Amino acid sequence: MASRGRILTSVFDMFKIGIGPSSSHTVGPMKACNDFVNNLVRNGLLERTEKVNVSLFGSLALTGKGHATDTACMYGLFGESPDTVNVEKASLVLQQVRDTKSLRLGGTQKVIDFCENKDIRWVPKSLPHHPNALQIRATDLEGNLLHVQTYYSVGGGFIVSQDEVDLGFNQSAYKERNISTTTGHYFECADDILRICKEKNISFSDIVMENEMQLHGFTEEEINWKLDEIWSVMNDSIERGLHSDVEYLPGKLNVKRRAPQLRRKLTEMSPKLTDRNHVSGKQMRRSHSIHHAMLPGMTWVSVFAMAVSEENAAGSRVVTAPTNGACGIIPAVLKYALQELIPKQFHGIGSREDRYCLSPSKQAPRDFLLTAGLVGMIFKHNASISGAEAGCQGEVGVATSMAAAGLTAVMGGSPIQIERAAEIGMEHCLGLTCDPIGGLVQIPCMERNSVSSNKAVNAASLAILNQEESAHVVSLDKVVQVMKKTGDDMSHKYKETSLGGLALEFDEQDMIDQGYTVNHPAC
């Protein structure tokens, strides 16, 4: 694999608290607009600013309406941040912006005229650096340009300014972000990580923990607190999705939520959510319901993933993992491990050292997230986690790989088994296209999360059960390389543009014929 330099990404960049429905099309643009206004304040330009307009390019323009990109931009301009925004309150402010055609910049007293139909522009052509680009301009009363910045939303909620692109992501760019580049474990790829694990007799999670302290300056207590917060938000999104009383998701497809109904059906077969026993064949034969015959094979992990994905589609609070479009997989597999797998090890099923005996609900999620985050870093650094750049293999594929690695780690897998699980997870997602119907993060995205959560569990199982190293022919680094080439070769029609695949075949007439309500947004 050609070297792209040292990996310096933080695990807290891979897992970011935000809102749905998209990390690249919602979280990224909100952060960019917020950053732009902060720059106006820092440069003393706010009071002179009388007009701000946003131009959305490429994939942001082609699927931005369905991804609420325009809404996210306005949230960012009036000072909201993805990790702290109260969606209900922000929605009220947004309605005021639309009613008064004015906007209060950055939560300050500075009010400007703002009409979203004129001041947010949709430009289908892509800019050279990345297909997700937005340019923000501020002008004074006479129309003179005060400040302009181009941002790229490169996937997973990461944004990069044109200034940073011009720096070339070299050491000086990291120094600006207060990242030490002279300490910690040096690695560029999975092979480097396996070497470090072997030489120092440490785990994937140990490497990340030590780098977070040495590179990014966190204490161990701070890291654990942040990891616990991430898992808490993930778990909350599962529970909200399972128990939601909102029947339909927003958008022109009028899609009905399924997680609450699936939860009820599974609970009928296993009355307590914490019941560790599978339904027996005898119990199944006693049931005359086709649902009871089919659902045990689906298991809770699929329903957990569906619950989070539906919350994301509703614009609720979720964790990018590593993107919003794939945000259901890692929480689902982690909760499944805590509920179904780790407890069985304490009752003689399998063997596990005492690491989780005292508090599996605390330490296991930390190890899972650190391990999964490290695998995500490898993909982000050496390939892509952007659906607009690599197709859905860069989102659901990477999340599947990350979840498989995390599960293998908490089930006692060795570093080699973790690397193997991650490779299997991606290998069977290669070529996955990103073709959302109507530009909404709903079909096929939600079912894809559900199905892929099971794929991650299968990948971990294969990696743990197969003890022979010789059986592992394709390395994780090799599959990362192939994934990147596949994304490069993939037509732009299948990379979050809704110009091909399911998005093209399922047109508005199909929706009308099948009873869906199609609403055309006012532009």
MOKA-V49965 format. One record per residue. OMEGA is omega in whole degrees, 0 to 359 (NA if undefined). Layout:
# MOKA-V49965
omega=[OMEGA & OMEGA]
This chain:
# MOKA-V49965
omega=[179 & 183 & 173 & 178 & 185 & 175 & 183 & 183 & 176 & 176 & 181 & 166 & 179 & 179 & 182 & 177 & 181 & 179 & 178 & 10 & 186 & 177 & 182 & 186 & 179 & 183 & 181 & 179 & 177 & 178 & 181 & 181 & 177 & 179 & 181 & 180 & 177 & 177 & 175 & 179 & 182 & 183 & 178 & 184 & 189 & 185 & 180 & 183 & 178 & 182 & 173 & 173 & 184 & 175 & 181 & 185 & 171 & 183 & 178 & 179 & 187 & 181 & 184 & 179 & 180 & 181 & 179 & 180 & 179 & 177 & 181 & 179 & 180 & 174 & 182 & 181 & 178 & 163 & 180 & 177 & 185 & 185 & 183 & 186 & 170 & 190 & 181 & 180 & 180 & 179 & 178 & 177 & 180 & 179 & 176 & 177 & 182 & 181 & 186 & 185 & 176 & 186 & 178 & 187 & 172 & 180 & 178 & 177 & 183 & 181 & 178 & 170 & 180 & 176 & 188 & 181 & 179 & 188 & 169 & 187 & 184 & 185 & 187 & 182 & 180 & 171 & 189 & 190 & 184 & 182 & 176 & 182 & 171 & 178 & 182 & 182 & 174 & 180 & 179 & 185 & 180 & 181 & 178 & 181 & 177 & 184 & 175 & 176 & 173 & 178 & 175 & 177 & 196 & 177 & 177 & 182 & 176 & 171 & 179 & 178 & 177 & 177 & 179 & 176 & 181 & 176 & 178 & 181 & 180 & 185 & 182 & 178 & 179 & 177 & 178 & 180 & 177 & 177 & 176 & 181 & 184 & 181 & 176 & 180 & 179 & 175 & 179 & 187 & 182 & 179 & 177 & 181 & 177 & 178 & 180 & 179 & 181 & 183 & 187 & 179 & 178 & 184 & 174 & 183 & 177 & 180 & 182 & 180 & 181 & 178 & 177 & 180 & 187 & 181 & 190 & 171 & 177 & 169 & 179 & 179 & 179 & 180 & 180 & 179 & 181 & 177 & 178 & 179 & 179 & 180 & 179 & 179 & 177 & 182 & 177 & 180 & 175 & 184 & 178 & 180 & 180 & 187 & 181 & 175 & 175 & 190 & 187 & 176 & 180 & 177 & 187 & 179 & 179 & 184 & 180 & 175 & 179 & 185 & 180 & 180 & 179 & 177 & 181 & 181 & 178 & 180 & 176 & 181 & 181 & 195 & 179 & 180 & 182 & 179 & 185 & 188 & 174 & 178 & 182 & 178 & 179 & 178 & 180 & 181 & 179 & 182 & 177 & 183 & 176 & 180 & 181 & 179 & 187 & 191 & 180 & 179 & 180 & 179 & 183 & 186 & 179 & 182 & 176 & 181 & 178 & 181 & 181 & 182 & 178 & 175 & 178 & 180 & 180 & 180 & 183 & 182 & 179 & 175 & 173 & 188 & 357 & 178 & 176 & 180 & 179 & 191 & 181 & 192 & 183 & 176 & 182 & 182 & 179 & 179 & 178 & 178 & 181 & 185 & 190 & 193 & 183 & 179 & 180 & 178 & 179 & 181 & 173 & 178 & 183 & 180 & 181 & 174 & 192 & 188 & 184 & 186 & 184 & 183 & 180 & 182 & 178 & 189 & 182 & 177 & 179 & 180 & 179 & 184 & 178 & 180 & 179 & 180 & 180 & 177 & 178 & 178 & 181 & 179 & 181 & 185 & 188 & 178 & 181 & 170 & 181 & 176 & 179 & 181 & 186 & 186 & 184 & 174 & 178 & 179 & 180 & 179 & 180 & 179 & 177 & 178 & 179 & 182 & 179 & 179 & 180 & 180 & 179 & 180 & 184 & 174 & 174 & 180 & 178 & 176 & 179 & 179 & 177 & 179 & 180 & 179 & 179 & 179 & 180 & 181 & 180 & 185 & 184 & 170 & 181 & 178 & 181 & 185 & 175 & 187 & 185 & 179 & 178 & 182 & 181 & 180 & 185 & 180 & 9 & 194 & 187 & 177 & 180 & 174 & 182 & 180 & 185 & 175 & 175 & 178 & 179 & 178 & 178 & 180 & 178 & 180 & 180 & 182 & 183 & 184 & 181 & 184 & 186 & 178 & 183 & 181 & 183 & 187 & 183 & 180 & 176 & 179 & 179 & 182 & 174 & 180 & 180 & 179 & 179 & 179 & 178 & 177 & 179 & 182 & 185 & 177 & 178 & 180 & 184 & 183 & 173 & 176 & 185 & 179 & 181 & 177 & 181 & 183 & 182 & 184 & 182 & 186 & 185 & 180 & 176 & 180 & 181 & 181 & 182 & 173 & 178 & 176 & 181 & 179 & 178 & 180 & 176 & 184 & NA]
